[in-house]
Amino acid sequence: MWSVAQTEKLMTALRARGNQSLRTRIAPTPSGYLHIGNAFSFILTWLLARQNGGNLLLRIDDLDRARKRPEYVQDIFESLEWLGIDWDSGPTGPDDFESKYSQIHRLDLYADAFDRLRLTDRLFACSCTRREVEARSHRCACEISGLPLDSPNCSVRFRLEESCEVTINDLDPVTVRVGETHRNFVIRKRDGMPAYQLTSIVDDIHFKTTLIVRGLDLLESSGLQLKIQDALGDRSPLQFLHHPLVTKVDGSKLSKSKNDTSLRSVRENSNAAMVIKEFSHWINLPGKSCESLSDLLEQIRGIA
Ligand SMILES: [Zn+2]
């Protein structure tokens, strides 16, 4: 849950107006049905964009080909429409997404970034299996064995010293010790595909994102992505908002089954007004609870 101090800072951020250079995005992954936590994160992002007159991009991160399914892509569009969330850039529907916006169309962009990282001394090839790496907690002899980066059946890792810390520009600046938790993380997978940490930051640079809203579970990922950004020599300032995870929402109020907090199930048993109401409780919005996105905006403007 949001603490009182966090809520106050969040309200200040929400009330800030007139920052038309604000560019943010919602970036769902079509590897499962969206759940209520995604909805809250998207509503928060939408509010920050709309209150600031900024630009909101819909970006669907679909490089996990093994888990991607068309019904999950469809679910993203249906859920956003049901919630009343609109966006300024990005695909208008599943077909438009596949033909123009899938990450598959940006493989050259990720390859270019990878080639720029080659010029640094950060990368090394790793022939270890996942099990071997886990047993050695992200350390392996490959770091010093000097295998060529393009060796077959190797992943490529980004070298981090154990002492590596990154300070993230959040509601309050937060320092994460990524070297302790994520030594030498993968940026190109064994099958040659770019890994999430690389594609996510390369897309954010490409789309000129200035604000990234995501859950606290991705705090360390943000640190790793900032390390990649730095190694790429990109200096664009990135503001983050890592929100608490949605764990306290009583699923039973919104969905028949307490354990099924997928938006698909919520859509069948409830309405968007209930979700917005729960959202306004989640961010501790003062005053009456809201039942629509325009209510939310009005209320935030009212307490300015
Ligand atoms: Zn290795």
Boltz pocket constraint, residues with backbone or C-beta under 6 A from the ligand:
constraints:
  - pocket:
      binder: B
      contacts: [[A, 125], [A, 126], [A, 127], [A, 128], [A, 139], [A, 140], [A, 141], [A, 142], [A, 143]]
      max_distance: 6.0
